[in-house]
Amino acid sequence: MAEGATRDAGFVAKFLGGTLADKPEVYRDASPIEQACNEAPPFLFLHGTADKTIPIEQSQMMLKKLRHSGIHADIYEVDGADHAFFFKPPHFESTLRSMELFLDQHFSTK
């Protein structure tokens, strides 16, 4: 388990009103992957492969589920980058370009 995962589990339990063992249905309902369906909007995931806060496998699983539901979903993976890499150099500009392209492709009115 990632270092922050244990700490974050306490925050999540407080927010959801109990632990996963106590309230599995609440956790299931709060899980984004459980809400993925064919009515979802297009998704763009930004994820570093060295993210210790949220494992990249979570974005990859959500991407797969969305695509299986017929939703357009892309992932912008940055090798060796950590959590929130997109706010910092040297990744900011390339990430911004990826987001602009994605938004233009799916939401532009031009």
C-alpha positions in Angstrom: 0.0 0.0 0.0 1.3 3.5 -0.9 2.5 5.6 2.0 -0.3 8.1 1.6 -2.9 5.4 1.2 -3.1 4.6 5.0 -3.4 8.3 5.9 -5.9 8.9 3.2 -8.0 5.9 4.3 -8.8 7.7 7.5 -10.0 10.8 5.6 -12.1 8.6 3.3 -13.7 6.8 6.2 -14.5 10.0 7.9 -16.0 11.4 4.7 -18.0 8.3 3.9 -19.1 7.7 7.5 -17.2 4.4 8.1 -14.7 2.0 6.7 -15.0 -0.1 3.6 -15.7 -3.1 5.8 -18.5 -1.2 7.6 -20.1 0.4 4.6 -19.3 -1.5 1.4 -22.4 -0.2 -0.4 -21.5 3.4 0.4 -17.9 2.8 -1.0 -19.3 1.2 -4.1 -21.7 4.1 -4.7 -18.9 6.6 -4.2 -16.5 4.8 -6.6 -16.1 6.5 -10.0 -15.5 3.2 -11.8 -18.9 1.9 -10.5 -20.6 5.0 -12.1 -19.0 4.7 -15.5 -21.7 4.1 -18.1 -22.6 5.0 -21.7 -24.0 8.3 -20.6 -20.7 9.7 -19.3 -18.9 12.5 -21.1 -15.5 12.1 -22.7 -12.6 11.6 -20.3 -9.0 12.6 -20.3 -6.8 11.2 -17.6 -3.5 12.8 -16.7 -1.3 10.4 -14.8 2.3 9.9 -13.9 3.7 6.4 -13.8 5.4 7.1 -10.5 2.3 8.4 -8.7 2.4 7.2 -5.1 -0.9 8.9 -4.2 -3.1 7.2 -6.8 -1.7 4.1 -8.6 -1.8 4.6 -12.4 -3.6 1.3 -12.6 -6.7 3.0 -11.3 -6.8 5.4 -14.3 -6.1 2.5 -16.6 -8.9 0.5 -15.2 -11.3 3.4 -15.5 -10.2 4.1 -19.0 -10.9 0.5 -20.0 -14.4 0.5 -18.3 -15.3 3.8 -20.1 -14.2 2.5 -23.5 -16.1 -0.7 -22.9 -19.2 1.4 -22.2 -18.6 3.2 -25.6 -17.3 6.4 -24.1 -14.3 8.2 -25.6 -11.5 8.2 -23.1 -7.8 9.0 -23.4 -4.9 8.8 -21.0 -1.9 11.1 -21.0 0.8 9.1 -19.1 4.1 10.6 -18.2 6.9 8.1 -17.5 8.5 8.7 -14.1 6.1 11.5 -13.1 4.5 11.8 -9.7 1.1 13.0 -8.5 0.1 16.4 -9.9 3.0 16.5 -12.3 1.0 18.6 -14.7 1.4 21.7 -12.6 5.2 21.6 -12.7 7.9 21.9 -15.2 8.9 20.3 -17.4 5.4 18.8 -18.0 3.2 21.8 -17.7 3.3 22.9 -21.4 3.0 19.5 -22.9 0.1 18.6 -20.6 -1.6 21.9 -21.4 -1.3 21.1 -25.1 -2.8 17.7 -24.6 -5.7 19.1 -22.7 -6.4 21.8 -25.3 -6.4 19.2 -28.1 -8.8 17.0 -26.1 -11.1 19.8 -25.3 -11.1 21.1 -28.9 -11.8 17.6 -30.2 -14.8 17.0 -27.9 -16.2 20.4 -26.9 -15.3 23.0 -29.5 -18.2 24.8 -31.2 -16.0 25.9 -34.1 
